[in-house]
């Protein structure tokens, strides 16, 4: 499939559109979390658990803490809430009984997709308007933008990029 003709856009227009999408996603994440009986941090952590499960990778509680940039104490609270809500369960690591793995519950992915499913369907419909090459560019751009955002957050956490001073 050939891509459709696209309107021209400046970098500023693209940044504005991205900022609007990120803001909407931020508020949407809170609403989705509430719909699932979670808070936004718990939902983000559940996403990491589901991602690891789908990749066939074990996820230790400490690894979840690292990915979510939480202390081990804070991630214990997250796991407690996710476990109570039936999204995950703990499992002893067979290689090191001192470690705990966080395992996705049997219905977790289906419960999350009940809420996210319509959004994913809409996004897939948008992708259908793009050629395979254009989708590859979008995927690469999202990956590179994620890395740029991670680098910027690291800089902010180290004390750089202060606003209002």
N, C-alpha and C positions, 0 to 999 in steps of 0.2 A: 504494500500500500504506500502510495506517495503521501507525503505530508501536505496539509492544507497550506494555503497562503496565510502568512501570519502578519499582523500589523507590526510596524516598526515600534521599538520601545527604547528609551534611554536607560542608562544604568540607574538613574534616579527613579524612574518609573518602576523598574524591576525591584529596586530596594523598597520602595513604598509598598508594592504589592506583597513582597515577602514579609515586611513588617506587619502588615494587616493580617496575613495568614497566620503568622506566629502568635499574634495577640489573640486572634480568634481560637487558635489551637489551645492556647494557655487556658482561656476561660472554658472552652469546650471540654478540656481534660478534667477540669474540676466538676463539671456537670455530669460527665460520663462516670467519673469515679463515684459521685453521689448516687447515681442510678444503680451502680453495682454494689452499693453499701460500703464504699471505701473512701479514703481521702486520696488526693492526687499523688502523694508520695507512695502510698501503698499500691496504687494502680501502676505507677512507673515501675516499682519493684516487681509487681506481678508480670508486667511486660517482659522484664529481664528473665524471670523464671520460665515463662512460656517460650521465649526466644531460645533459651538454653535447651529446654525439653525438645523443641522442634529440631534443633541441631544435633540432638543425641548427646549433648554434653552434660556431665554432672555439674551442679552448681552448689558449691559450699556456701554456708552462711557468710563466711568472711569474704568470699568472692562477690556475693550480692552486695555486701556493705561497700566494697571497693567500687563496683559499678555504679551504685547509687550515691557514692560519696557520703556515706553515713558512717557513724561510729558503730562498733559492734553492739553496743548497748541499744542504740536507736534501731538497728536492723533487727534485733531480737524483738522489740515491740512491733515492728512491721510484720515479722513472721508470725508472731502471736495473733495479730489481727487477721492476717490472711488465712491462717490455720482455722481460727474460730469461724470465719466466714465460709470455710470449706473450699478455698481456692488452692491451698497447698498443704503438704504435710512434711514433717521432718523425717529424715531417714539417716541412720548411722552410716558413716562412710566406711565401706568394707575394708579399705586400705589403712584407715586411721580412725579407730573408734572414738577418739577425742573430737573428731570433726563431725559436723552435722551437714547433711545435704538438704537442700530445699527442693522438694519434688512437686511438680504440678499435680493438682487434684484431677480426678477423672473427668469432671464436668467443667473445669476451669475455662478451657479454651472455648467451649461451646457457649458458656455463660457470657464471656467477654464478646464473642462474635455476635451474640444477640443484639448487643448495643452498637458495636463497631461495624457490623455487617453492612447496613445501608450506606454508611460513609464509604467503605471499601468498594461497594458496587458503583457508587457515583464516581469515585476516582478511577476505577477500571474503565468506566464508560468514557471518561476524559482521555485516558491513555489510548483508547480505541480511535480517537481522532488524530493520533500521531503515528508517523511511520516508525518502524522498528529502530531505525537510526536515530530518530528524534527521541524516542523513549530511552535509548542508550545514553544520549546526551543528558537527558533529565536525571537518569539514575546516577550518572557520573557527577553531575552538578550537585545533587543532594548529598552524595558521599563526600565530595570535596568541601561543601558548605558545612557539613557536620564537623569535619576536621578543623576548618577555620573557626567554627564556634567553640570547639573544645580548646583550641590554642588560645583563643581570646579569653575564655573562662579561666584557664590556667594563669594567664597574665593578670587578670583581675584578682584572683585568689592570692597571688604573690604580692599584691599591693600596687600593681600598675593600673593604668587607665582609670584614674579617679575622676569622677564628674563633680562639677560645682566648686572646684578649688582653684 
